[in-house]
Amino acid sequence: MIQWKSIGIATLFYEDEEWWLKIRILFFSKKWNLVQMIFAEPKKKKKMTQSRRRKNGRKHILVFKFFKILKTFQIVHWKIAFSADDYTENAYAYWLNFSPLTRKHVHINFVDENYLVLVIKNKVWRMAYAFIK
């Protein structure tokens, strides 16, 4: 689950033997089947006219602005705990507990404890500046 307080929530969950993605932003809420969304049939492309090419150029600029805004987010703290059903798989990955790069962030265990903690911070003025810049 990813949450931006009072703005929105995105949740990924497993229910009725299917993966679901649920998003709520302000008063808009939507739920998608993740497998159908990923493996959907590609739509046939139509020939583009000159005006559509210009619109795609605008979309290209918006994509760059989106990535600029995405760069303003800072990861403050992250931690992941993992336990596979098979003890041998846990044993193969157990060395990650002692690796210098992942020592404080990854915890491989044998007690069926799985979680992900991700704390991200940002300020509105950084996002606004990245959008304008």
DAFEN-V339497 format. One record per residue. N is the residue number from 1. PHI is phi in whole degrees, -180 to 180 (NA if undefined). OMEGA is omega in whole degrees, 0 to 359 (none if undefined). NEAR is the number of other ideal C-beta (glycine too) atoms within 8 Angstrom. Layout:
# DAFEN-V339497
<<N & PHI & OMEGA & NEAR> <N & PHI & OMEGA & NEAR>>
This chain:
# DAFEN-V339497
<<1 & NA & 175 & 6> <2 & -118 & 184 & 7> <3 & -134 & 170 & 7> <4 & -114 & 190 & 7> <5 & -51 & 178 & 4> <6 & 63 & 177 & 3> <7 & -108 & 182 & 6> <8 & -172 & 180 & 9> <9 & -139 & 172 & 10> <10 & -123 & 184 & 11> <11 & -127 & 175 & 9> <12 & -114 & 183 & 8> <13 & -146 & 182 & 7> <14 & -112 & 183 & 6> <15 & -147 & 179 & 5> <16 & 55 & 179 & 3> <17 & 60 & 176 & 3> <18 & -142 & 177 & 9> <19 & -90 & 182 & 9> <20 & -127 & 174 & 12> <21 & -120 & 181 & 11> <22 & -121 & 182 & 12> <23 & -125 & 174 & 12> <24 & -131 & 178 & 10> <25 & -122 & 186 & 6> <26 & 52 & 181 & 6> <27 & -107 & 178 & 3> <28 & -95 & 180 & 7> <29 & -136 & 182 & 7> <30 & -149 & 180 & 7> <31 & -130 & 181 & 7> <32 & -124 & 171 & 9> <33 & -81 & 188 & 8> <34 & -68 & 181 & 11> <35 & -66 & 179 & 8> <36 & -67 & 181 & 8> <37 & -70 & 183 & 9> <38 & -77 & 186 & 6> <39 & -100 & 180 & 5> <40 & -71 & 177 & 6> <41 & -66 & 179 & 3> <42 & -69 & 180 & 4> <43 & -78 & 178 & 4> <44 & -71 & 180 & 4> <45 & -88 & 177 & 4> <46 & -95 & 176 & 4> <47 & -67 & 183 & 4> <48 & -92 & 173 & 7> <49 & -90 & 182 & 6> <50 & -62 & 182 & 6> <51 & -69 & 178 & 6> <52 & -68 & 178 & 8> <53 & -63 & 178 & 9> <54 & -65 & 178 & 8> <55 & -64 & 177 & 8> <56 & -66 & 175 & 9> <57 & -64 & 177 & 8> <58 & -67 & 178 & 8> <59 & -64 & 179 & 8> <60 & -61 & 178 & 8> <61 & -66 & 179 & 8> <62 & -64 & 177 & 8> <63 & -64 & 178 & 8> <64 & -63 & 179 & 8> <65 & -65 & 178 & 10> <66 & -60 & 180 & 8> <67 & -70 & 175 & 8> <68 & -64 & 179 & 11> <69 & -66 & 179 & 10> <70 & -63 & 179 & 7> <71 & -70 & 181 & 7> <72 & -76 & 179 & 11> <73 & -74 & 180 & 8> <74 & -122 & 177 & 7> <75 & -86 & 182 & 8> <76 & -86 & 184 & 6> <77 & -151 & 173 & 7> <78 & -144 & 180 & 9> <79 & -152 & 180 & 11> <80 & -132 & 175 & 10> <81 & -117 & 184 & 12> <82 & -138 & 174 & 10> <83 & -145 & 178 & 11> <84 & -82 & 179 & 7> <85 & -70 & 183 & 3> <86 & -102 & 181 & 6> <87 & -67 & 180 & 6> <88 & -69 & 176 & 6> <89 & -65 & 176 & 9> <90 & -63 & 180 & 13> <91 & -66 & 178 & 7> <92 & -65 & 182 & 6> <93 & -95 & 185 & 10> <94 & -63 & 181 & 8> <95 & -63 & 178 & 6> <96 & -64 & 177 & 9> <97 & -64 & 187 & 10> <98 & -114 & 177 & 5> <99 & -68 & 183 & 9> <100 & -60 & 182 & 4> <101 & -77 & 186 & 4> <102 & -118 & 187 & 9> <103 & -58 & 184 & 9> <104 & -89 & 189 & 4> <105 & -114 & 184 & 7> <106 & -114 & 179 & 12> <107 & -131 & 176 & 8> <108 & -93 & 185 & 11> <109 & -134 & 182 & 9> <110 & -118 & 186 & 5> <111 & -116 & 178 & 5> <112 & 55 & 179 & 4> <113 & -112 & 181 & 7> <114 & -124 & 175 & 6> <115 & -161 & 176 & 7> <116 & -135 & 176 & 7> <117 & -116 & 182 & 8> <118 & -137 & 180 & 8> <119 & -111 & 182 & 8> <120 & -120 & 177 & 8> <121 & -125 & 178 & 7> <122 & -161 & 177 & 9> <123 & -126 & 185 & 7> <124 & -62 & 182 & 6> <125 & -66 & 177 & 6> <126 & -67 & 179 & 9> <127 & -66 & 180 & 11> <128 & -64 & 179 & 8> <129 & -64 & 179 & 8> <130 & -66 & 179 & 12> <131 & -70 & 181 & 9> <132 & -74 & 183 & 5> <133 & -66 & none & 5>>
